Amino acid sequence: MAEAASERLISSDLRFVEVQRTDPPDLLATGSQTLTTYRGLELGLWEAGPGTDTDVEVDEIFLVLEGEGTVEFVDGSAIELRPGVLVKLFAGDHTRWVVHQRIRKLYLA
């Protein structure tokens, strides 16, 4: 059975989807908004910064939509974050996020 276009469209413009703040203002000031789920995975938006924070990651792929910063790993490697960068994180990765300009990413986890 064919699905209507309205059932296929998740967002007409991700730039304007509101993100709910989840941390107190004195931390990295992160927020997220689930857009949909698909086959047990969550697709959503996440924002953070500016500032610095540490995290233990879950399996995730994300695309940076806005902002800039660095995600550093305990092995000494780092990835520079800017619009268009696509990153894969593994469950258990210990990371340090250094956000210079508020980052907005589209994630699948």
MARKEMAR-84760 format. One record per atom (N, C-alpha, C, O): residue number from 0; residue in three letters; atom name; x negated, y, z negated. Coordinates in steps of 0.1 Angstrom, whole numbers, plus 5000, padded with zeros to 4 digits. Example, Ala and Ser with C-alpha at 12.3 -4.5 7.8 and 13.67 -1.06 7.14 Angstrom:
  vexro  dolo  drenkol     X     Y     Z
      0   ALA        N  4868  4943  4922
      0   ALA       CA  4877  4955  4922
      0   ALA        C  4868  4967  4922
      0   ALA        O  4858  4967  4915
      1   SER        N  4872  4978  4929
      1   SER       CA  4863  4989  4929
      1   SER        C  4871  5000  4921
      1   SER        O  4866  5011  4920
% end
This chain:
  vexro  dolo  drenkol     X     Y     Z
      0   MET        N  4992  4988  5000
      0   MET       CA  5000  5000  5000
      0   MET        C  4991  5012  5000
      0   MET        O  4982  5013  4992
      1   ALA        N  4994  5022  5008
      1   ALA       CA  4986  5034  5010
      1   ALA        C  4989  5043  4997
      1   ALA        O  5000  5044  4993
      2   GLU        N  4978  5049  4993
      2   GLU       CA  4979  5058  4981
      2   GLU        C  4981  5072  4987
      2   GLU        O  4975  5076  4997
      3   ALA        N  4989  5081  4980
      3   ALA       CA  4990  5094  4984
      3   ALA        C  4977  5102  4981
      3   ALA        O  4970  5099  4972
      4   ALA        N  4975  5112  4989
      4   ALA       CA  4963  5121  4987
      4   ALA        C  4962  5126  4973
      4   ALA        O  4952  5127  4967
      5   SER        N  4974  5129  4967
      5   SER       CA  4974  5135  4953
      5   SER        C  4969  5125  4943
      5   SER        O  4965  5128  4932
      6   GLU        N  4970  5112  4946
      6   GLU       CA  4965  5101  4937
      6   GLU        C  4950  5099  4939
      6   GLU        O  4944  5092  4931
      7   ARG        N  4944  5104  4950
      7   ARG       CA  4930  5102  4953
      7   ARG        C  4922  5114  4949
      7   ARG        O  4910  5112  4945
      8   LEU        N  4928  5126  4949
      8   LEU       CA  4920  5138  4946
      8   LEU        C  4918  5138  4931
      8   LEU        O  4927  5138  4923
      9   ILE        N  4905  5139  4927
      9   ILE       CA  4901  5140  4913
      9   ILE        C  4900  5155  4909
      9   ILE        O  4905  5159  4898
     10   SER        N  4894  5163  4917
     10   SER       CA  4892  5177  4915
     10   SER        C  4891  5185  4928
     10   SER        O  4883  5180  4937
     11   SER        N  4897  5196  4929
     11   SER       CA  4896  5203  4942
     11   SER        C  4884  5213  4941
     11   SER        O  4879  5218  4951
     12   ASP        N  4878  5215  4929
     12   ASP       CA  4866  5224  4928
     12   ASP        C  4860  5222  4914
     12   ASP        O  4865  5228  4904
     13   LEU        N  4850  5214  4913
     13   LEU       CA  4843  5210  4900
     13   LEU        C  4837  5223  4893
     13   LEU        O  4835  5222  4881
     14   ARG        N  4835  5233  4901
     14   ARG       CA  4829  5245  4895
     14   ARG        C  4838  5251  4884
     14   ARG        O  4833  5258  4876
     15   PHE        N  4851  5249  4885
     15   PHE       CA  4860  5256  4877
     15   PHE        C  4867  5246  4866
     15   PHE        O  4876  5251  4859
     16   VAL        N  4863  5234  4866
     16   VAL       CA  4869  5225  4856
     16   VAL        C  4863  5228  4842
     16   VAL        O  4851  5229  4840
     17   GLU        N  4872  5231  4833
     17   GLU       CA  4868  5234  4819
     17   GLU        C  4862  5222  4812
     17   GLU        O  4867  5211  4813
     18   VAL        N  4852  5225  4804
     18   VAL       CA  4845  5215  4796
     18   VAL        C  4847  5218  4781
     18   VAL        O  4845  5229  4777
     19   GLN        N  4851  5208  4774
     19   GLN       CA  4854  5209  4759
     19   GLN        C  4840  5209  4752
     19   GLN        O  4833  5200  4753
     20   ARG        N  4838  5219  4744
     20   ARG       CA  4825  5219  4736
     20   ARG        C  4826  5209  4725
     20   ARG        O  4837  5208  4718
     21   THR        N  4816  5201  4723
     21   THR       CA  4816  5190  4713
     21   THR        C  4806  5192  4702
     21   THR        O  4807  5185  4691
     22   ASP        N  4797  5201  4703
     22   ASP       CA  4787  5204  4692
     22   ASP        C  4789  5217  4686
     22   ASP        O  4794  5226  4692
     23   PRO        N  4784  5219  4673
     23   PRO       CA  4785  5232  4667
     23   PRO        C  4776  5242  4675
     23   PRO        O  4766  5238  4681
     24   PRO        N  4779  5255  4675
     24   PRO       CA  4772  5265  4683
     24   PRO        C  4757  5265  4680
     24   PRO        O  4749  5270  4688
     25   ASP        N  4752  5261  4668
     25   ASP       CA  4738  5262  4665
     25   ASP        C  4730  5251  4671
     25   ASP        O  4717  5252  4670
     26   LEU        N  4736  5241  4677
     26   LEU       CA  4728  5231  4683
     26   LEU        C  4727  5234  4698
     26   LEU        O  4729  5245  4702
     27   LEU        N  4724  5224  4706
     27   LEU       CA  4723  5226  4721
     27   LEU        C  4736  5231  4727
     27   LEU        O  4736  5235  4739
     28   ALA        N  4746  5230  4720
     28   ALA       CA  4760  5235  4725
     28   ALA        C  4764  5227  4737
     28   ALA        O  4765  5232  4748
     29   THR        N  4766  5214  4735
     29   THR       CA  4770  5205  4746
     29   THR        C  4786  5204  4746
     29   THR        O  4793  5207  4737
     30   GLY        N  4790  5200  4758
     30   GLY       CA  4804  5198  4760
     30   GLY        C  4806  5188  4771
     30   GLY        O  4798  5187  4780
     31   SER        N  4818  5181  4771
     31   SER       CA  4820  5172  4782
     31   SER        C  4835  5171  4785
     31   SER        O  4844  5175  4777
     32   GLN        N  4838  5167  4797
     32   GLN       CA  4852  5165  4801
     32   GLN        C  4853  5153  4811
     32   GLN        O  4847  5153  4821
     33   THR        N  4860  5142  4806
     33   THR       CA  4862  5131  4815
     33   THR        C  4871  5135  4826
     33   THR        O  4882  5141  4824
     34   LEU        N  4867  5131  4838
     34   LEU       CA  4876  5134  4850
     34   LEU        C  4884  5122  4854
     34   LEU        O  4896  5124  4857
     35   THR        N  4879  5110  4853
     35   THR       CA  4886  5098  4856
     35   THR        C  4878  5086  4852
     35   THR        O  4866  5087  4848
     36   THR        N  4884  5074  4852
     36   THR       CA  4876  5062  4850
     36   THR        C  4878  5053  4863
     36   THR        O  4889  5054  4869
     37   TYR        N  4868  5045  4865
     37   TYR       CA  4869  5036  4877
     37   TYR        C  4861  5024  4874
     37   TYR        O  4849  5024  4872
     38   ARG        N  4868  5012  4875
     38   ARG       CA  4862  4999  4873
     38   ARG        C  4854  4999  4860
     38   ARG        O  4842  4993  4860
     39   GLY        N  4859  5005  4849
     39   GLY       CA  4852  5004  4836
     39   GLY        C  4842  5015  4834
     39   GLY        O  4835  5015  4824
     40   LEU        N  4839  5024  4844
     40   LEU       CA  4830  5034  4843
     40   LEU        C  4837  5048  4841
     40   LEU        O  4848  5050  4846
     41   GLU        N  4830  5057  4834
     41   GLU       CA  4836  5070  4832
     41   GLU        C  4829  5080  4841
     41   GLU        O  4817  5080  4842
     42   LEU        N  4837  5088  4848
     42   LEU       CA  4831  5099  4856
     42   LEU        C  4835  5112  4850
     42   LEU        O  4847  5114  4847
     43   GLY        N  4826  5121  4847
     43   GLY       CA  4829  5133  4840
     43   GLY        C  4819  5144  4842
     43   GLY        O  4809  5142  4849
     44   LEU        N  4822  5155  4836
     44   LEU       CA  4813  5167  4836
     44   LEU        C  4807  5168  4822
     44   LEU        O  4814  5165  4812
     45   TRP        N  4795  5173  4822
     45   TRP       CA  4788  5175  4809
     45   TRP        C  4780  5188  4810
     45   TRP        O  4774  5191  4821
     46   GLU        N  4780  5196  4800
     46   GLU       CA  4773  5209  4800
     46   GLU        C  4764  5210  4787
     46   GLU        O  4768  5204  4777
     47   ALA        N  4753  5217  4788
     47   ALA       CA  4745  5219  4776
     47   ALA        C  4735  5230  4778
     47   ALA        O  4731  5234  4789
     48   GLY        N  4732  5237  4767
     48   GLY       CA  4722  5246  4766
     48   GLY        C  4726  5261  4766
     48   GLY        O  4738  5264  4766
     49   PRO        N  4716  5269  4766
     49   PRO       CA  4702  5266  4766
     49   PRO        C  4698  5262  4752
     49   PRO        O  4704  5264  4742
     50   GLY        N  4686  5255  4751
     50   GLY       CA  4681  5250  4739
     50   GLY        C  4674  5237  4741
     50   GLY        O  4671  5233  4752
     51   THR        N  4671  5231  4729
     51   THR       CA  4663  5218  4729
     51   THR        C  4671  5208  4720
     51   THR        O  4675  5212  4710
     52   ASP        N  4671  5196  4724
     52   ASP       CA  4677  5185  4716
     52   ASP        C  4672  5172  4720
     52   ASP        O  4666  5170  4731
     53   THR        N  4673  5162  4711
     53   THR       CA  4669  5148  4714
     53   THR        C  4681  5139  4715
     53   THR        O  4692  5143  4710
     54   ASP        N  4680  5128  4722
     54   ASP       CA  4691  5119  4724
     54   ASP        C  4686  5105  4726
     54   ASP        O  4674  5103  4730
     55   VAL        N  4695  5095  4724
     55   VAL       CA  4692  5081  4728
     55   VAL        C  4703  5079  4739
     55   VAL        O  4715  5080  4736
     56   GLU        N  4699  5075  4751
     56   GLU       CA  4708  5075  4762
     56   GLU        C  4716  5062  4764
     56   GLU        O  4712  5052  4758
     57   VAL        N  4726  5063  4772
     57   VAL       CA  4734  5051  4777
     57   VAL        C  4730  5050  4792
     57   VAL        O  4724  5059  4797
     58   ASP        N  4734  5038  4798
     58   ASP       CA  4732  5037  4812
     58   ASP        C  4740  5048  4819
     58   ASP        O  4752  5049  4817
     59   GLU        N  4734  5056  4827
     59   GLU       CA  4741  5067  4833
     59   GLU        C  4734  5072  4846
     59   GLU        O  4721  5071  4847
     60   ILE        N  4741  5076  4855
     60   ILE       CA  4736  5083  4867
     60   ILE        C  4743  5097  4867
     60   ILE        O  4755  5098  4865
     61   PHE        N  4734  5107  4869
     61   PHE       CA  4740  5121  4869
     61   PHE        C  4734  5129  4880
     61   PHE        O  4723  5127  4884
     62   LEU        N  4742  5139  4885
     62   LEU       CA  4738  5149  4895
     62   LEU        C  4739  5162  4888
     62   LEU        O  4750  5166  4883
     63   VAL        N  4728  5170  4889
     63   VAL       CA  4728  5183  4883
     63   VAL        C  4735  5192  4893
     63   VAL        O  4732  5193  4905
     64   LEU        N  4746  5199  4888
     64   LEU       CA  4753  5209  4896
     64   LEU        C  4749  5223  4895
     64   LEU        O  4749  5231  4904
     65   GLU        N  4745  5227  4882
     65   GLU       CA  4741  5240  4879
     65   GLU        C  4730  5240  4868
     65   GLU        O  4729  5230  4861
     66   GLY        N  4722  5250  4867
     66   GLY       CA  4713  5252  4857
     66   GLY        C  4699  5246  4859
     66   GLY        O  4696  5241  4870
     67   GLU        N  4690  5247  4849
     67   GLU       CA  4677  5242  4850
     67   GLU        C  4671  5238  4836
     67   GLU        O  4675  5244  4826
     68   GLY        N  4662  5229  4837
     68   GLY       CA  4656  5224  4824
     68   GLY        C  4647  5212  4827
     68   GLY        O  4644  5209  4839
     69   THR        N  4644  5205  4817
     69   THR       CA  4636  5193  4818
     69   THR        C  4641  5182  4809
     69   THR        O  4646  5185  4797
     70   VAL        N  4641  5170  4813
     70   VAL       CA  4644  5158  4804
     70   VAL        C  4631  5151  4803
     70   VAL        O  4625  5146  4813
     71   GLU        N  4626  5149  4791
     71   GLU       CA  4613  5143  4788
     71   GLU        C  4616  5129  4781
     71   GLU        O  4625  5128  4774
     72   PHE        N  4607  5120  4785
     72   PHE       CA  4608  5106  4780
     72   PHE        C  4597  5103  4770
     72   PHE        O  4586  5109  4771
     73   VAL        N  4598  5093  4761
     73   VAL       CA  4588  5090  4751
     73   VAL        C  4575  5085  4758
     73   VAL        O  4564  5086  4751
     74   ASP        N  4576  5080  4770
     74   ASP       CA  4563  5076  4777
     74   ASP        C  4555  5087  4782
     74   ASP        O  4545  5085  4789
     75   GLY        N  4560  5100  4780
     75   GLY       CA  4553  5111  4785
     75   GLY        C  4557  5116  4799
     75   GLY        O  4553  5127  4803
     76   SER        N  4566  5109  4805
     76   SER       CA  4571  5113  4818
     76   SER        C  4582  5123  4816
     76   SER        O  4588  5124  4805
     77   ALA        N  4585  5131  4827
     77   ALA       CA  4595  5141  4826
     77   ALA        C  4601  5143  4840
     77   ALA        O  4595  5141  4850
     78   ILE        N  4614  5148  4840
     78   ILE       CA  4621  5151  4853
     78   ILE        C  4625  5165  4852
     78   ILE        O  4632  5169  4842
     79   GLU        N  4622  5173  4861
     79   GLU       CA  4626  5187  4862
     79   GLU        C  4641  5187  4867
     79   GLU        O  4643  5181  4878
     80   LEU        N  4649  5194  4860
     80   LEU       CA  4663  5194  4864
     80   LEU        C  4667  5208  4870
     80   LEU        O  4664  5218  4865
     81   ARG        N  4674  5207  4882
     81   ARG       CA  4678  5218  4889
     81   ARG        C  4690  5213  4898
     81   ARG        O  4691  5201  4900
     82   PRO        N  4698  5222  4904
     82   PRO       CA  4709  5217  4912
     82   PRO        C  4705  5208  4923
     82   PRO        O  4695  5211  4930
     83   GLY        N  4712  5197  4925
     83   GLY       CA  4709  5187  4935
     83   GLY        C  4700  5176  4931
     83   GLY        O  4699  5166  4938
     84   VAL        N  4695  5176  4918
     84   VAL       CA  4686  5165  4913
     84   VAL        C  4696  5154  4908
     84   VAL        O  4705  5156  4901
     85   LEU        N  4693  5142  4913
     85   LEU       CA  4701  5130  4909
     85   LEU        C  4692  5121  4900
     85   LEU        O  4681  5118  4904
     86   VAL        N  4697  5117  4888
     86   VAL       CA  4688  5110  4879
     86   VAL        C  4696  5098  4874
     86   VAL        O  4708  5097  4872
     87   LYS        N  4688  5087  4871
     87   LYS       CA  4693  5075  4865
     87   LYS        C  4686  5073  4851
     87   LYS        O  4674  5074  4850
     88   LEU        N  4695  5072  4841
     88   LEU       CA  4690  5070  4827
     88   LEU        C  4694  5055  4823
     88   LEU        O  4703  5050  4828
     89   PHE        N  4685  5050  4815
     89   PHE       CA  4688  5036  4810
     89   PHE        C  4692  5036  4796
     89   PHE        O  4687  5044  4788
     90   ALA        N  4700  5027  4792
     90   ALA       CA  4705  5025  4778
     90   ALA        C  4692  5024  4769
     90   ALA        O  4684  5015  4772
     91   GLY        N  4692  5032  4759
     91   GLY       CA  4680  5031  4749
     91   GLY        C  4669  5041  4752
     91   GLY        O  4660  5042  4744
     92   ASP        N  4669  5047  4764
     92   ASP       CA  4659  5058  4766
     92   ASP        C  4660  5068  4755
     92   ASP        O  4671  5073  4752
     93   HIS        N  4649  5072  4750
     93   HIS       CA  4648  5083  4740
     93   HIS        C  4643  5095  4748
     93   HIS        O  4633  5095  4754
     94   THR        N  4652  5105  4747
     94   THR       CA  4649  5117  4756
     94   THR        C  4648  5130  4747
     94   THR        O  4654  5130  4736
     95   ARG        N  4642  5139  4753
     95   ARG       CA  4642  5153  4747
     95   ARG        C  4646  5162  4759
     95   ARG        O  4640  5162  4769
     96   TRP        N  4657  5169  4757
     96   TRP       CA  4662  5178  4767
     96   TRP        C  4658  5192  4763
     96   TRP        O  4660  5197  4752
     97   VAL        N  4652  5199  4773
     97   VAL       CA  4648  5213  4772
     97   VAL        C  4655  5220  4783
     97   VAL        O  4652  5219  4794
     98   VAL        N  4665  5228  4779
     98   VAL       CA  4674  5234  4788
     98   VAL        C  4671  5249  4788
     98   VAL        O  4673  5256  4778
     99   HIS        N  4667  5254  4800
     99   HIS       CA  4663  5269  4801
     99   HIS        C  4676  5277  4805
     99   HIS        O  4678  5288  4800
    100   GLN        N  4683  5271  4814
    100   GLN       CA  4696  5278  4819
    100   GLN        C  4707  5267  4818
    100   GLN        O  4705  5256  4823
    101   ARG        N  4718  5270  4812
    101   ARG       CA  4728  5261  4809
    101   ARG        C  4730  5251  4821
    101   ARG        O  4732  5255  4833
    102   ILE        N  4729  5238  4818
    102   ILE       CA  4730  5227  4828
    102   ILE        C  4745  5222  4828
    102   ILE        O  4751  5220  4818
    103   ARG        N  4749  5220  4840
    103   ARG       CA  4762  5214  4842
    103   ARG        C  4760  5202  4851
    103   ARG        O  4754  5203  4862
    104   LYS        N  4764  5190  4847
    104   LYS       CA  4761  5178  4855
    104   LYS        C  4774  5170  4857
    104   LYS        O  4783  5170  4848
    105   LEU        N  4774  5162  4868
    105   LEU       CA  4784  5153  4870
    105   LEU        C  4778  5139  4867
    105   LEU        O  4768  5136  4873
    106   TYR        N  4785  5132  4858
    106   TYR       CA  4779  5119  4854
    106   TYR        C  4788  5107  4856
    106   TYR        O  4800  5108  4857
    107   LEU        N  4782  5095  4858
    107   LEU       CA  4789  5083  4859
    107   LEU        C  4782  5074  4849
    107   LEU        O  4770  5071  4850
    108   ALA        N  4790  5069  4839
    108   ALA       CA  4784  5061  4828
    108   ALA        C  4794  5050  4824
    108   ALA        O  4791  5042  4815
% end
